[in-house]
Amino acid sequence: MTSLAPAVGPGSELRKLAAFVRRDFLIAWSYRLPFIGEWLGLVLQAFMFYFVGLMVDPAKLPAFGGDQVSYLEFVAVGIALAAFVALALGRVASGMQEEQLTGTLESLLMTPTSPTTIQIGSVLYDLIYIPLRTAVFLVVIAVAFGLDFDASGLLPASVVLLAFIPFVWGLGVASAGTTLTFRRGSGFVGLGSSILVLFSGAFFPLDLLPGWIEALASVNPITIAVDGMREPLLAGSGWDGVGRAVAVLVPLSAVSLTAGIVTFRWALRRERGRGTLGLY
């Protein structure tokens, strides 16, 4: 007698992940105006910082590779990474809530699908799209404004970004867990990430801050990522400029991702036990 039970195993879970990506791509492509709006927002931000840069004293900016950089060159990486954090954190945090709103979360959990697969699948499209969007933005803004980025630094900067992605993903997964439990609890994680971005050196040099804040900001993971991407792109330091950043970001990302997964699974188990998983 032939079994009608669905196949379960690594191959089956990978096919499900591909299905999640295809679904989210089709949904994103069906709403073209927000997609275009995201890019227009980035371009307008670049224009704004270009004109702000005309008022900035270049002597206040740090030198990279012994050369003075323009404010737009300095802030371009910060714009890209700050937009990456905001968009990635928002998308990851809202992934589970969207499943709740569309009524598919409980249905998915009743299928023979690992919660980890559901967790990853809900954000996998964004985990692919957002880093590519960040890299394309840096290339476009460099060409459009004639920024003096070192082309050999693109690959090392991309490695720093890849090491940083799980850190943001961990925050997003933790935010998704708090959303399951507190419904609107993701605002706390969003506020925390905004503070981290503000004091990361993304938009202004850290040495402008009071000494004790500068010391705290220097260990901010976003600061480490921003500096790690700036060095190869602006100083032309190649792989020599990313070793420390990657060495620090990898364990931080592992801790963030582990904490996020534990938080989410605890929240999921709690809400399923209380029968409140469908509430939002």
Residue pairs with C-beta under 8 A, 6 or more apart in sequence:
5 112
6 12
6 111
6 112
8 112
13 113
13 114
13 117
16 113
16 117
16 121
17 117
17 120
17 121
17 124
19 121
20 120
20 121
20 122
20 124
20 125
21 121
21 124
21 125
21 128
24 124
24 125
24 126
25 125
28 35
28 125
28 129
29 35
38 87
38 133
42 79
42 83
42 137
45 79
45 83
46 72
46 76
46 79
46 141
46 144
46 145
49 71
49 72
49 75
49 76
49 79
49 203
50 72
50 145
52 71
53 70
53 71
53 72
53 75
56 71
58 68
58 69
58 70
58 71
60 205
60 208
61 68
61 69
61 70
61 71
61 74
61 205
62 69
62 74
62 205
62 207
63 69
64 230
64 231
64 234
64 235
65 234
65 235
65 236
65 237
67 235
69 148
69 234
70 147
72 145
72 147
73 147
73 148
73 149
73 234
74 205
74 230
74 234
75 202
75 203
76 138
76 141
76 142
76 147
76 149
77 138
77 157
77 202
77 226
77 229
77 230
77 233
77 234
78 200
78 201
78 202
78 203
78 226
79 137
79 141
79 202
79 203
80 134
80 137
80 138
80 141
81 134
81 161
81 164
81 200
81 202
81 222
81 225
81 226
81 229
82 197
82 200
82 202
82 203
83 134
83 137
84 130
84 131
84 133
84 134
84 161
84 168
85 168
85 193
85 196
85 197
85 222
86 193
86 197
87 126
87 130
87 133
88 126
88 127
88 130
88 165
88 168
88 169
88 172
89 168
89 171
89 172
89 175
89 189
89 190
89 193
90 172
90 190
91 123
91 126
91 130
91 172
92 123
92 126
92 168
92 169
92 171
92 172
92 173
92 175
92 176
93 172
93 175
93 176
93 179
93 186
93 189
93 190
94 176
94 179
94 186
95 122
95 123
95 126
95 172
95 176
96 105
96 119
96 122
96 176
96 179
96 180
96 264
97 176
97 179
97 186
97 280
98 122
99 105
99 108
99 118
99 122
100 277
100 278
100 279
100 280
101 280
103 278
105 277
105 278
106 277
106 278
108 118
109 115
109 118
109 272
109 277
115 265
115 268
116 261
119 173
119 261
119 264
123 169
123 172
127 165
127 169
131 158
131 161
131 162
131 165
134 161
135 154
135 158
135 161
138 149
138 154
138 157
138 233
139 154
141 147
142 149
148 234
149 233
149 234
150 232
150 233
150 234
150 235
150 236
152 232
152 236
152 238
153 231
153 232
153 233
153 234
153 236
153 237
153 238
153 241
154 232
154 233
156 232
156 237
156 238
156 239
156 241
156 242
157 228
157 229
157 232
157 233
157 242
159 242
159 246
160 225
160 228
160 229
160 242
160 245
160 246
160 249
161 225
161 229
163 225
163 245
163 246
163 249
163 250
163 253
164 221
164 225
164 249
164 253
165 253
166 253
166 254
166 256
166 257
167 221
167 225
167 249
167 252
167 253
167 256
167 257
168 256
169 256
169 257
169 260
170 253
170 255
170 256
170 257
170 258
170 259
170 260
170 261
171 189
171 192
171 193
171 256
171 260
172 189
172 260
173 257
173 260
173 261
173 263
173 264
174 189
174 256
174 259
174 260
174 263
174 264
175 185
175 186
175 189
175 190
176 186
176 264
177 260
177 263
177 264
177 265
177 266
177 267
177 268
178 185
178 186
178 188
178 189
178 263
178 267
179 185
179 186
180 264
180 267
180 268
180 271
180 277
181 267
181 270
181 271
183 279
183 280
196 220
196 221
196 222
197 222
199 206
199 209
199 213
199 216
199 217
199 220
199 223
200 217
200 220
200 222
200 223
200 226
201 217
201 223
201 226
201 227
202 222
202 226
206 214
206 217
206 218
206 223
207 214
209 217
217 223
221 248
221 249
221 252
221 256
224 245
224 248
224 249
224 252
225 245
225 249
227 245
228 241
228 242
228 244
228 245
228 246
228 249
229 245
231 237
231 241
231 242
231 245
232 238
232 239
232 241
232 242
235 241
268 277
271 277
271 279
